[in-house]
C-alpha cells in the first residue's frame, strides 16, 4: 500500500528511540531533558532567530504568535482561505476576527488579495506557505506597520530567491504534527525574528507545564501502532488495529470534534523531552529529506506535464514539496480509483476550512474564488524518503490509466 498521509515520517528508528526511554536510567527524562534545549538551539541557529520556543502544537505556537503581536478582541487578522480550522481557532481564541483572502497559483497567500483586505482594524497577517511553496516574501516586505506571522507548518527549509521561509516576518510558527516536514506526532515552535517582539514575549507568562499523562501516552503509542499497522493495512489487520485504537482513544485525533466546531482555545504546554528527541533526530537530516522531496516533485512534474486532464503549479526548485498537488475534475473519483490500486492519495484541502466537516460559517462564499475552485479539484501525491521510484512509477501509471478511462 502506498500512503500519502498516515504518519509518513514514522520509522523503526522512532520506535527504538521511544523504547530507549523505558530504560531505568532514562525514564525520569521522559518529560524534562536535554533534547528540549537541543531542539530549540538547533532551530535558533537554523533561522538565525532571536529566540525559538518549543511548544506542544503548532496551534499553540500560533496562538502565542498572535499574543506577542498584541492582537486583541475586535482586531482583524488576515488569513487565507484553503487552510485548517486550527488556524481559525487560534484567531478566535484571542477574540480577533478572521478576514479571508484568496490564494495564488501555488496555494499560498495571495499578497495582492491581502493588500485589498487591509483596513484600519487589521492587526496581523498569517502568511501560509502551503505544500512547501513560499508566499511572495518580497511583496510582503512592502506591508508596513502590520504584524506578519509566517505559517511554516508545510515549509520547514523552503526558500524563495535564496531567503529561508520563516525569516522574513516578525515571527513564524512551525508544526511537528504527524504529516508535517518533520514529526514528533505533536509539537510546534514559535520562532521570534525581531527584538521588539522578543521584548513583548518576555512580558508574557508562559508556565512550563505539561499535558496530562493520558495525552502524552496517546502520542507515544501512536508511533508503534502506525509502524505496525501500515504494512498490514492492505490485509485489513492494519485497518482493524487503527480503528480500535481510535475508537478506544488509545491514539490521539489530529483534529477533535470541539476544534471542528470552534469550541476550543489553545493552552501552551511545553513539548516533552521524549517527543523533542524524535523531532531533533529528524531535523538533523532535514536537508536530505527535503532534497528527496524536491527530486520526487520534479519527477512527477516531468511525467505528468503532458496529461491534459491534470493541472499543477510550475516547478519551483526552492520549494520542498511536503505533498505534490495536482488538480483534476472529479477528484473523489480519482482517489477511489487509486485506492483500488493500493494507492491512498491525499485531499488537502477539500474545503475552504479543513477538515470538510469543520464549521465554515466564518467564511463568506464567493469571496475567494481561486480557493473555491481549487477545493473542488485538489488531489495530493505523496513525497518523502519512503516513497520509492517504483512507487512513483505506479502512481504515474495509475494517473495515466485514469486519464484514459
C-alpha positions, 0 to 999 in steps of 0.5 A: 500500500502506498500512503500519502498521509498516515504518519509518513515520517514514522520509522523503526528508528522512532520506535527504538528511540521511544523504547530507549526511554523505558530504560531505568536510567532514562525514564525520569527524562521522559518529560524534562531533558536535554533534547528540549534545549537541543531542539530549540538551539538547533532551530535558533541557529537554523533561522538565525532567530532571536529566540525559538520556543518549543511548544506542544502544537503548532496551534499553540505556537500560533496562538502565542504568535498572535499574543506577542503581536498584541492582537486583541478582541475586535482586531482583524487578522488576515488569513487565507482561505484553503487552510485548517480550522486550527488556524481559525481557532487560534484567531478566535481564541484571542477574540480577533476576527478572521478576514479571508483572502484568496490564494495564488497559483501555488496555494499560498497567500495571495499578497495582492488579495491581502493588500485589498483586505487591509483596513484600519482594524487589521492587526496581523497577517498569517502568511501560509506557505502551503505544500512547501511553496513560499508566499511572495516574501518580497511583496510582503516586505512592502506591508508596513506597520502590520504584524506578519506571522509566517505559517511554516507548518508545510515549509520547514527549509523552503526558500524563495530567491535564496531567503529561508521561509520563516525569516522574513516576518516578525515571527513564524510558527512551525508544526511537528504534527504527524504529516508535517516536514518533520514529526514528533506526532505533536509539537510546534515552535514559535520562532521570534525574528525581531527584538521588539517582539522578543521584548513583548514575549518576555512580558508574557507568562508562559508556565512550563507545564505539561499535558496530562499523562493520558495525552502524552501516552496517546502520542507515544503509542501512536508511533508503534501502532502506525509502524505496525499497522501500515504494512498490514493495512492492505490485509485489513489487520492494519485497518482493524488495529487503527480503528480500535485504537481510535475508537478506544482513544488509545491514539490521539485525533489530529483534529477533535470534534470541539476544534471542528466546531470552534469550541476550543482555545489553545493552552501552551504546554511545553513539548516533552523531552521524549517527543523533542528527541524524535523531532531533533533526530529528524531535523538533523537530516532535514536537508536530505529529506527535503532534497528527496522531496524536491527530486520526487516533485520534479519527477512527477512534474516531468511525467505528468506535464503532458496529461491534459486532464491534470493541472499543477503549479510550475516547478519551483526548485526552492520549494520542498514539496511536503505533498505534490498537488495536482488538480483534476475534475472529479477528484473523489473519483480519482482517489477511489480509483487509486485506492483500488490500486493500493494507492491512498492519495491525499485531499488537502484541502477539500474545503475552504476550512479543513477538515470538510466537516469543520464549521465554515460559517466564518467564511463568506462564499464567493469571496475567494474564488481561486480557493473555491475552485481549487477545493473542488479539484485538489488531489495530493501525491505523496513525497518523502524518503519512503516513497520509492521510484517504483512507487512513483512509477505506479502512481504515474501509471495509475494517473495515466490509466485514469486519464484514459478511462 
